[in-house]
Amino acid sequence: MQFSELQTELQARLSVASSNTFWTPAMIKVWLNEANKWACNYKKWPFTEKAVYTSSKANAFYYDYPLEFKSDSISRLEIEKSDGKMKEYKKVRYQDFMKYIRDNPDGEDLIFSDFRRQYFINPVVEVNGREICLWGQEKPTELVNDADLTPFAEGEEAGEEAIIKRALGIALQKGKKYQEASIQRDEAKLILEEIWTRIQEEQVQYQSKDRPFFDVPQLF
């Protein structure tokens, strides 16, 4: 559904679910955006994973996160070596990464970690301009224009039903209809859990362990 269709559907359900008419078009947009962000953050959906490319800075120990990535969401990192080939770095916990650096100041294990809005690599790249490829979870974008789409719009339309139910729950809670709001929230969760279960079952058939689902490169 387009954003305009989501608004129309939510307004229709509000008219049935509540005798109150306190909501405005602006409030409906806010509730739908809150619900969309909630649904997008509910799981690490494969359709919100993407790859971006950047370049190395000589001897840099850490780099800033891509602006479009959620914090602590990088799942894979590759860096171009002197022969032009990309080498994959293994992700480790931040605490283990820092301990390794302290205990092995000249260590050559290809590892990386992230913490909040930065990611750390070992060993560092000694020159500028080597390609770095990162896979991570994209932040939900704000729905603004009538034709805007949610990440669920292409292929996972059931997720949009969850968004509508969650938005309806938010509205009902604002109207102090707490039991009805809870029912809508629980139904939204159930829909998302069903989508996630199906995705996992499908991915098991061809997904290698710890590999990202899609590579949709974008320079930043």
N, C-alpha and C positions, 0 to 999 in steps of 0.2 A: 504494500500500500504506500501511496505517497503521503506526505505529512498532512496534507489537507484531508485525505480520506481517514486517517487516524483520528483527526480532530472531529470530523463528522460522526464517526462511529462512537467515540467516547461521549460526545454530547448526547447522542441518542440513548446510550445506556444510562447516562446520568438522569435523563428525563424519566426513565422507567424506574431506576433504583432509588430515587430520592424526590421528595416533593419540594425540596429546597431549590431555589433558583439563584443561589448566591454566586455561582461560578460565572466567570467572564471568559471570552476567547483567549485573553492573555493568560489566565490561570490554567486553562486547558492545555495551552502550549507548554507551560512550565511543568505541569504534571506529566505530560507525555515525555518531555525531555528527562525528567527525573526517572521515569520508568524505563526509558531506553538505556540510560546509563546503568541503571540497576541490572537490567537484563544482559547488557554487554559485559558487565563485570562479574556476572554470576559464575561463569566458567571461562577457561582459556579456550575460547571458541577458535576453531581452525580458520574461520573466515575473518577473524580480526587479527590474524598473524600476518606479518609482512616482513620483507627484507629491505634494508636500506644500505647504501654504500657511502662510505666516507674515506678520508685519506689519513695516513699516519702523520704524526708530528715527531720529529727526531727526538728519541730518548724519552718520550712522554710515558709516564707510568700509568696515568689515568686519562680518561676522556669524558666529556659531558654526554649524557644520554641524548639520543635523538628526541627532538621536541615532541614528535607524534607518538612516542612509546610510553606505555605505562611504566612507572617505577618498578624496578626489580623484575622485569619481565623478559629480559634477553635470555633466549634459550640456546642460541648457537652463535659462534663467532669464528670467522675465517680471516686470515691475513695473508696478503701476497708476500711471498718470499723473493729472495734475490734472483731466483731462476724464473720468476714470473708465475709460478704455480701457487695456488691458494692452499694454505694449510689450516686445518681445523684445530682450534684450541678447546680444551676440555673445561667445562664449567665446574667450579668447586665452591663450597660455602665460603663466604667472605672471611670468616674467622680462620678457616683452614688455609685460605690463600695468604692472609697476612702472616700466619705462622710459618708457612713455607718460605716466604720472602725473608723473614727474620732468620730462619735456620739455614737457608740456602741462598745467600746473597748473589751468588753467581749461577744459580740453578737454571737449567735450560728446558725444564718441562714446559710444554705449551699449555698453559692454563690461564683462565680468566675468571673474574667474579664481578659482581655488581653490588652496589650499596646505594640505595636511594636514587639519586639522579646522576650517578657516575658509574663507569665500568673501568676495571683495572686489568692490565695484561702483563703476562710474563712469558718469555723475556720481552723487553721493550723493543720497538723497532728503531734502529739507529739512524734512519734517514727519513726525510719528508717524502710524502707523495705515494707511499705504498697503499694499495687498496685494502680497505677493511670492510667486510660484509657482516652485517648483524641481522639476526632474526629476533623479533620481539612482538609483543602484543600492542596493537594500535589503540590509542585512547578513543573513546566514543566521541563523535563530532556532534556539535549542537544542531538540532533540527530547527531550521529558520524559515526556509522558503517552502511554499506549498508543494513543490515537486521533490523536495528532499526525501531520501529513502533511509531506512534503518539498515544496519548490516544484515538483518535477517530477511530483507526483502527479496533477495535473489537466491532462492533455493531452500530457505528455512522459514517459510511464511508462517508456520505455526508459532514461531517466536514473536510475531507481531500480535498474535492473540494474547500471548503472555504480557506483552507491553501494555496492551489496552487494559487487561485485567489489573495489572499492577497500578496503572494510572487511575483506574476506577477506585481501587482500594485506597489510594492516597486521597482522592477526593472525598470518599465516604468517611475516612478518618477525620478529615477536616470538618465534616458535617456531624461529627460525634457519633457516627454509626459504626462503632468499633467492631462489633461481631461480623457485620457484613463486610467490612474492610478486611478483616482477618481471613474470611473465606476467599475473597478475591486474590489476596496475596498468596494463600496456600495453593489455589488453583493455578496461579501463574508459575509458581515454583514447580509444580507437578509437570506442567507443559515443558518447561526448560529441562527438567530432569529426564523426561522422555526423549527429547531431542538429543541430549548428551549421551544417553545410553545407546541410541541408534548410531550416533557418530562413532562412538568407541567400538561398537561391533563392526562397523564398516571399515574402520581404520586398521583393525587387527589383521585384516586380510592382506593388506599390502603396505602397512606402515612399518618401517624399521624403527627399532627402539630409539627413543630420545631424538627423533628427527622432526623438524618442523613440517607442517602440512603443505604449505605453499611458499613459493619464492616469487614475490611480486616486487622486484627491485624498484627503489626510488632513491635518487640522489638527494643529499641534504648538505 
